Amino acid sequence: MQVWPGHAYPLGATYDGAGTNFAVFSEAATRIELCLLHDDGSETAVELRETDGFVRHAYLPGIMPGQRYGFRAHGPYEPEHGDRCNSAKLLLDPYAKAVSGKIDWGEEVYGYHFYRPDKRNDLDSAPHTMASVVVNPYFDWGDDRPPRTDYHRTVIYEAHVKGLTMLHPRLPDELRGTYAALAHPAIIEHLTELGVTTLELMPVHQFVHDHRLVDSGLANYWGYNTIGFFAPHNAYASWGDRGQQVLEFKSAVRALHQAGIEVILDVVYNHTAEGNHLGPTLSFRGLDNASYYRLSEDRRYYMDTTGTGNSLLMRSPHVLQLIMDSLRYWVTEMRVDGFRFDLAATLARQFHEVDRLSSFFDLVQQDPVVSQVKLIAEPWDVGEGGYQVGNFPPLWTEWNGKFRDTVRDLWRGEPRTLAEFASRLTGSSDLYQNDGRRPLASVNFVTCHDGFTLRDLVSYDEKHNEANGESNQDGESYNRSWNCGVEGETDDPAVRALRSRQMRNFIATLMLSQGVPMLSHGDEFARTQGGNNNAYCQDNETSWVRWPVLGKDAAEGDREALELLRFTRSLIWLRRDHPVFRRRRFFHGRPVEGTHDELSDIAWFTHEGEEMRQRDWQAAHAQSLAVFLNGNAISEPGVRGERITDDSFLLLFNAHHEPLDFVVPVDHGKQWQVIVDTAIPGGVEPGSGQKVAAGDRLTLVDRSLTVLQRPA
């Protein structure tokens, strides 16, 4: 076999049409072997002798796409000093573009013996672990163009590749649960008819199912256990795992782009699947443990701000390079449109505290590729001072956990919520205005993958996670949920009607609020997880979306689900059609200069039609509110500098447990028409809503929301 010197950059395996360049970083190893793996179980070892800046490299002519490989790192195994090199362990390339196989859990993949954790384990891991794969980078993108949907037009749909597609009745069996399923017309049709613009995929970076979960008959279903930051998870590929997963993912992105749908990835750069000091040796730990991970003062152990056993060392230039190279790769080569960063506060921990000016944010800010896509932070982790909602740099948007909490509190009847609810409804200026950000920095959500589904939020007071095997001790215990009088499923028509109304209240509030709305997959037709609020390990029908049956065979539950689907569609399209619900600037709370309208751009009223006073906001019993949105007082210009005008709207919120009469304000429009009423199961048919005049009384049933429209 010919071995040429090759190049230190780019890292990983780079195929050029004639051969492959291999490059890997390790400061800890004294010697590194590239191992080419053969289908008969044998391997050919090639020592990487060329070294530049601790990057060892070689070029091998004739090595083609589909070749499986790994590394063996020779060097010190001294955990007390932070070194864990062990040449018996076949290591994944941190820059692998594809990964083949899965882990056969056993002592072989660990660096120590189970019976003696202090004793080095020299059992060969190669037959029991995954392999890196050389991929062909060439792909026909055709006329693909990123949709580049502006934030104010964005509606995000959070979904799991397998969960969304596994039970869809129109998908062929061989495609269910795969990237190819995302490109199927049935899925794309649902997304486009629903009105979402952006598909946010839960982790698709190559991840590992934890040893503990596998032994318990469970799985790391959510995928927040990354081991390959460049590789699409191979179990979601229907075409094969020798690089075919890359082509299949690209094909899905291309199809979604053709439909005008963006693709955002939920990424986990805060930790890896290697866990704590008792975790397996799969890649980073064996190559250079101290360069990749935050170690404790006793260097046998790891600092953990993620709750997973380890945290990546964000002040290491090699970790920062890895993350930035990964992000650029997914944008330039895989054509994704942005990222949602899991436990993003950990990325800001340059040392111990959360630092919004840490090196990672500096790198993102100046990067000409990454800075131009959507960047969404989950602004918390489990470390001290980790709750950082509102504290990320101006380039970033954030999952607004305070929106979720406040909206849940309002509709379950918590006292003294109106003042904060008003802030959340109007884009959370208390969180984002002072640093120059705008309402679109707030990604609003009521539910997401983590916690109750929308249906479970109105059906359970308590979590029911017994199936997870942790005695119902896992998952959040304080969910701000309300079961509407009965825990779990019920045939009581009054309870079912209230639950359906509450779901419509949540959907309507989400879509009528300023900011960027995010819907969790299946919530549009009332998906349930049976009260499990931490279904991270349930790769089964507990988590998979059950699609409602259409036509004469539809059960009562399916009919209710389809009613909610119609309602959700109508609210999303209402939002898309009316710029007053998706403003790019915060409200002024006064008439806007240059609009020739004497009315304020927003006004707040009691249910009696009187302007809200300070004591009204603070009253413990106050659970109703009317909000006037002036479509003739939008301050931001259009794309060509033109003035934007819209219809005006009156939003009436009755979160009280009894019906309430609302008086239509007398000075903000003479004639109105009801266009949304959450008391009506299927929503208001266009043009059929009740007409009301200024000063009229309109009765809202208990716990309901009504929207009145006044033409411009």
N, C-alpha and C positions, 0 to 999 in steps of 0.2 A: 504494500500500500504506500502510495506517495503521500508525504506529509510536507507541506510547504509552510513557511513562517506565518503567513496570514497577517491579520490586522487586529489591533486592540479595540477597534470600534467599527461597527456597532457591536454591543454585547449580545450574547445569545448565538443562535445558529442562523446564518444568513445565506440563503441559496441564491446564486447569481446566474443560473442556467447551465453552468459547467461543473460546479462543485459547491462546497459549503464552507464558509468561514465560521469557526467556533471561537468564542471569547467569553471568559468568565472571570469575575473579580473574587479575590480572596487575599486578605493580608495575613490571615492566620495560618494558612496551609503552607507547608514546606514544598509540597509537590502535588500536582493535580493530574489525574488521568481522565481522558475522554474515553468513555466506553461505548462502542457501537454494539447494539444489541441485535441478535439474530433470532429468527423465528424458532429455531431449535433449542433456544434457551442458552446458547453460548454467547460470548461477547469477545470483541476485539478491543484491547486497550491501547490507547495512543497517548503518550505523555505529552502534555502541553509545555514545551520547553521555553518558548518565547514569552518574555514578560515585559510589560510596559505599565508602570504605575500600579503594580499589583494586579494587573489584568493579564492572564495567561491566554495564549491564543495559538491557533494553527488553521491552515486552510487545507482541506482534503478534496482533491479533484475527484469527480465521479460520485460523490455522495449526493444522493438525490432526495427529493421530497418523499416523505413516508418513512425515512430512516429513523428508527428509534435509538435513543442515546441517553446517557446520564454521565455524571461525574463522580469520581472517587477522590476525596481530599485526604492526603497524608499530612499529618502534623500533630501537634500536641493535643492530648485528651486530658485536660486538667480543669475540671469544672470549677474548682475553687479559685481559679484565675480567669474564668470566663471562657476557656477554650474547650471545644467539644468536637474536634476533628476525629474522624474514624473512617478509615478507608474501607471497612467492611460494609459501609452503608452506601448504596447507590443513591445519588442525590439528583433531584430534579434541577434543571437549569432555571434559575430565577427569571430568565428572559425567554423561556420556552413559549413558542407561539401556539403550540398544541401539546396535549398530554394524552397518552394512551394508557388504557387499563385502569385498574383500581387497586386499593390497598387490601391485601390479605392480612388482617390484623393478627399479629403474633409478636413474640419477643424479638423476632428478627429485625423489625423496623425500629427498635429502640436502641439507644446507645449504652444502656445499662441492663443488668439482669434483674428480673422482677424480684428474685429472692435476695438480691444484694444490690440495692440501688447505688452503692458506692463503687461497684465493680464494673469495669468496662466490658461491653458485650461485643464480641467479634464475630457473631453470626452474620452471614451474608444476607443482606436485605433484598438483593436484586430479584429473586423469584417472587417476592411478596409485595413489591411496591410498584408505583407507576413509572412510566418512562416519558421523557421528553421526545418530541417529534419534530423533524425538519419539515417545514411547510413550504409550499409554492406560493410566493407572494402575489402572483399574477392573477387578476380577476377582471372580467369584462363588466365594468360599471355602466356601460352604455351612456345614456344622457343623464345619469343620476345627478340630482342637485339637492343639497340640504334645504329643507323647507324654510329654515330660519324664521320661525314664527315668533313675532314680537311677544314679550311677556304679557302685555295687556290683552292679547288675543289667545293666550295659552290656557288650555284646560288639560290638566295632567291626569292620566289614568295609571295608577300603580298596579302592576300585575306580576304574577309569577309565571314563567314560561310553561311549566308543567301544569300548575294549578288552573290556569286560564283555559287550557286546551285539552286536558286529559279526558273530559267527559262531554265534549261538544258533539252532538249527534250527527253533524254534517261532515265531520272530519274522518278520513280513513284511519283505521286502527293503527297502521304503521306510522302515521304522522303525529298521533296524539302525544302531547308532552314534549314536543321538539321545536327547534327553531323554524323548521319548515312549516309547522302548524301556524306560526305567527304570520306567515306569508300567504296562508290559504285565504281565498276570497270570503269564506264564512266569517273569519275573525276580522278581516279588514272591513267587511261590510258592517259588522256590528259596531266597530269603533267609529267609522265615519258617520253612520246614522245616529249614533249617540251624540256625536258632536265633539268628541275629544280631539285634541290636536297633537298630544304628546304622550307616547307610551313610555312609562318609567318601569324598567324591568328590574325586579329583584335580582340579587347577585347572579351573574353569568360568568364571572371569572372562575377558573377551575377551583373547585373546593373539595373538601374531604368530609366524609361522614365519620364523626368521632367514634373512637374505639368503644367508649362506654355506651353510646347509642346503638351501635351495631350489635353489641352483645345483648342489648335489651330488646332487640327486634324493632328498633326505631331507626330514624335517619335524621341527618341534618338537612331537613327539607328546605328551610329558608335559604341556606347557602352562605351564611355569614361566617365562613370558615375557610378563607382563601388560602391556596397554596401556589397558584399561578396567576400573576397579575397581567399576563399578556394572552392567556389561553382561554378560549370559550369552553365552558364546562362540557366535557365530552358526553355525559349522560343525556344531554338535551339534543344530541345529534342523531338523526335517523339515517344518515348516509355512511357513517363509520367514524372511527376515532384516530385515523392515521393522517390527519390534516383535513379530512372532509368536513369536520365541524367548523373550520374557518370559512370554507366556501358556503356552507349552509347558513351560517350567521350572516355573512355578507349578502346572500341572496334575500334573506328576510329583511334586512335593512333596506335594500334596494326596492323591494316590493312595498314596504311601508312608506318610503319616501315618495314613490310614485302615487300613492294615495294621499300625499300631503301630511303624513304623520311623522313626527319626529321620534327619535329613539334616544332615551336617556338611560344610563346605567347606574344602578345602585352599587357603589364600589366600597370596598372594605380595605382601606390602606392603613388602618390603625393597628392591626395585629395579623398574625398568620395562624395556620392550622397546626403549628408545632406545639402550641400550648405552653405549659409551665416547665419547670425543671424535670418533671416526670413524663413529659410528652415525647412523641416520636422524633426521630431524626430523619427528615424527609428532604430538606434542601438548605435553607438559610443557616440553620443551627450547625450543620456539618461543614458548611463552607467557611463561615466566619461569624460565629455566634455573637461576639462582642461588637462587631460593626453593624449588625442588623437590629439587635434588641437592646431595650433599656434594661440594664442589669442593676440589681440592688447593691448595696454596699458590700454585702456578702455575695460575691459574684457567681455563686452557684444558683442564685435565685433571680427571678425576673420581676420588674416593676409592672404592675397590671392596673391600668386605668380603664380597661375595656370589659372586665369580668370574664375574660376568656383565657387567662393564664399568662399572656405576654402583651407587650406593646412595642411597636417598631420605634427605633431610635431616631426621632425626627431632627436631631442636630447632626446626624451623620451625613456627610455629603453623598455617600454611596446609596443610602436609603432615599434621600431626596432625588438623586438622579434616577433611581429605579422608578419612583412614583411619577416623576415628570415624564420620563421616557414612556412609561405605560400609558399615561393620559394622552400624550401626543400620538402614540401608536393607535389607540382606539378612535381618535378623531381623524387622523390622516389615512390610515389603512382600513379601518373597519367602518368609518364614516358615521360614527355616532354623533349625536347632537348636544351632548352634555352629560353631566354626572350629578348624582346625589351622593354625598359623602357620609357614610355611616359613622356615627360617633365622632363627628368632625372636631369636637373639642380636643380629642387626643392628638389630632394632627397639629394643633396649636401649642402642644406642650413641648416647647423647645428644651426646657429643663424640668421643672416640676409644675410651675403655675401655668395656667392658660394665658398665652400671650398672643393677642390678635395681630401683632407685627412679627410673628415668628418667621423663620426662613422659608417655610413652605408657602405662606401667603405672599411673601416677597417674590418668590419664583413664579407663582401663578400670575401675579399682577403683571410681571414684565414679559411673560411668555406670549409670543405673537400668535400661537395656535390655541393654547388652552384658555387664554383669557377671553377668547371670542365665542366660546360656547356657553351654554347654560351651566351655572355652578350653584348647586343647592346644598346647603349644610344641614345635617341633623345636628343642631347646635348644643349637644350635651354628650357627656360620657359619665362613667360611674366614679370617676376620681373626685378628689376634693376640689370644690369650686368649678365643677364640670358643667353646671347648667348655665349656658351662655346665650340664651335667646336674646336677640337684639344686639349682640356684641361682635358680630363678624364684620369684616371690612366691606366697603361700599360696593365692590365688584360682585358680592355674593348675595344670593337670596337664601332664605332660611325656612325650614319647617317651623311653623309658628305653633308651638305647643300651647301657648297661652290662648290662642284662638280656639283650639280644640277644647280646652278645659272650660273656658267661659261659655261657649255655646252649649256645651253639655249641661253646665250648671243652670243656665237660663231655662232650658226646656224641661229640666227635671224639677224646677220650682225652687231653686236655692234663693234665699233672700239676698238683697243688696248686690245684685249682679248687673243692674242696668247701666251704671256708669262705665264699667269695664267693657260690657257688651257693646256699648256705643263706640268705644275705641276699636274693638276688634272688627266691627261691622264696617268701619270706615278706613281700614288699612293699617291700624296699629301705629299711629304717628308717635305714640309715646315710646315705641321701640326703635323706629327707623328714621324719624325725621331729623334728629339732632346731628347725625353723621352724614347727612346729605342724601340718604337713600329715600325712596319713594314707596308708595303703597305696594308696588310690585315686588318689593323685597320680601313680602310676606307670602309664603306658600301656605294657604289656608287648608285645613283638613279637619274632619270630625272623627274619622277612623282611618287606620292604615293597617298594614300587615300585622303590626305589633299591637295586640289588644283585641277587644271585641270587634266583630263585624258590626255593621249598622243594625242589622236585625237583632243580634245578640245584645247590643247596647240598650235596646228597649225591651228585652225579654229576660234579662238576668240582673239580679242585684249582686250576685257572687260569682266568682270564677269557678269553672268546673273542669279542672285540668288533670283529673285522676288518670286519664289515659297516658299521660306523660311519664308516669312511673316515679313521680317525686312527691307522692302523698298530698297532692294539691298545694304544695308549698312554693312552687315556681309561679312566675307571672305576677303582674301587678295586682295588689289586693284592693286598691282604691281606684275605681274605674269611673266614678262620676256617672254611673249608669242607674237606670230605674226600670224595673220589670213590669211596670204598669199594673201591679196588683197581684200577679201570679208569677212564680219562678218557673221559667222554661216554657215549653210548648203547652198550648191550651186550646180547647174548642170553644171557649167562652167568646161569643160574638162581640160583646162590648170591649173586652180586653184586646181582641184582635183588631178591632176598628181603631182603638186608641193607639196601639202600636204602629199601625199603618200610618196614622196621622202624624205620629211623632217622627217616623222615618221621613215623611214628606217635609215636615218642619226642618229637619236637619239638612236635607238636600236643598231646599229652597234658601235657607239661611246661608249655606255655603256658596251657592251660585249668585246670590244677590249681594255678597260682601265684596268690598274692594280688596284687591290683592290677586293672587293666582290660586284658583281652586284646584284641589287634588281629590280625586275619587278613588276609592279602593275597589279593586276588581270584584265584581259580583254584587256589590252594594246596590247597584242600579236595579237589581231584581231580588234583593233581600236574601243574600246568601247567609247561611248559618254555619257555625262551627260547634253547635251544641253547647255553647257557653265556655268553650276553651278559649282563653285569651292569650295563650302562649303556644300556638300550634307549630312551633319551630321544628318539632320532631315528627310531625304527623304527615308523612307522605302517603296519603290515602284519601278517602272520600270525606274525611273530616275537613280537609283543607282545599280539596279540589272544588272548583266552581261547578255546581249542578245547574245546568241550563234549563230554564222552564220549558215545558212542553206546550206547543202551540196547537190550536184547533180544538176539535170536539173532544179529544182525549185529555184535555187539560184538567188537572185536579184543581180544587179550590185554592190550594196554595200557589199553584202555577198562575191562576187567574189574578190573584193578588200581586204576584211577582210581576206579571205583565203590566198591571196597572201602574206599579211603581216605576217600571221601565219607561212607560209612556210619559209619566210625570217628569222623570229625570231628564229625558230627552227634551221636553218642552222647556224646562228651566235652563238647560245648557244653551239651547238655541235662543231663548230670550236674552240671555247674557251676551251671546255673540252678536245679536242684532242691535243691541243698545249700548253705546259707549258710556252712558252715564253709570253703568254698573262696573265698568272696567277702566276707571280713570287712571291716568299716569301721574297725577299730582294729588296731593292731599287737598281736602276741602278747606276753604277759607273761613266758612262760617259767617259770611257776609256777602253782600252783592259783589259781583266780579266786575271790575272796571273794564269798559269796552264792550260789554255784552248787551247794553241797553235794557237791562232787566233790573227792576228795583228790588226783586226778591233775592234773598240769600241763596247761595248754591246748595245749602242744606239747612233744614230746620227740624226741630224736635218738638213733639207735642205729647201731651197726656191723652188718654183715651177720650177725654171730654173736649178735645180740640183746642186746648189752651197750651201756649208755649211752656216747655219744661222750665222749671225753676230749680235752684240748687236743692231745696228740700225735697223736690220730687225725685231727683236722682238718688238721694240717700235714704228714702223711705224704705224700711225693711220689707213692707208688704208689697211694694211696687213691682208688678210683674207684667206690665203692659207698656207699650211705646208706639208712637207713630212717627215716621221719618219721611220728610219731604225731600226728594232729590230733584233739583232743578235742571232739566235738560237744556235750558237756555242760558246756563251759567257755567259751562265747562271751560276752564281757563286754558287748557293745553291746546295747541294748534294741531291740525292734521299733518300728514306727511308732506304736503306741498305748502304748508303754512296757512292753509285755509282755516276758517273758524269752524269748530265742530258744534253742531246743535243736535238735540235729541228730544224725544218726548219727555215729559216729566212724570214722576211716579210718587206714589204714597205707599209706604210699607207699613202695614199694621201688624203688630206682634201682640198676641194674647197668650202669655205663658201661664196664665192663672188657671186654677182647676175648675173654674166656672165660666159660663158664657159672659161676654162683656160687650156692651154697646160702645161703638166708637163714633165720635162726631167728626165729620169731614171738616177740616179747617176752612174758615170762610174766606180768607184772603189769599189763597194759594191756587186758585183755579175754580171755575164754575162747574164744569161738567167732567165726570170721571167714569171709568168703566172698570169693573172687576176683571182682571186677566189671570190671576192666580188665587186659588183658595184651597189651602191644604185640607180643608174639611171635605172636599170632593175627591173621592178615591182616584179617579182617572185624570183629574185636573180639569180646568175650565176649557171647554171647546172654544176655539178661536171665534170671536165675534158674538158669543152667546152670553157673556158675563153681564151681571146686573149693572145697570147705569145708576149712578148716584150724583147728587148735586151738592155744592157747598152747603154746609149746615145740616145735611141729612145725617141720620143715625144708621149705622150699619152694625148688625150683630155678628160677632165672631164667636163661634163655639169655643168651648174650653180647649186650651192648648192648640191654637191654630194660628195661621199666618195668612194674611190677605194682601194682595198687591193691586192697587188702583193705577190706571194709566190715564194721562191727559195728553192728547196729541199736541205736538209743538205748534 
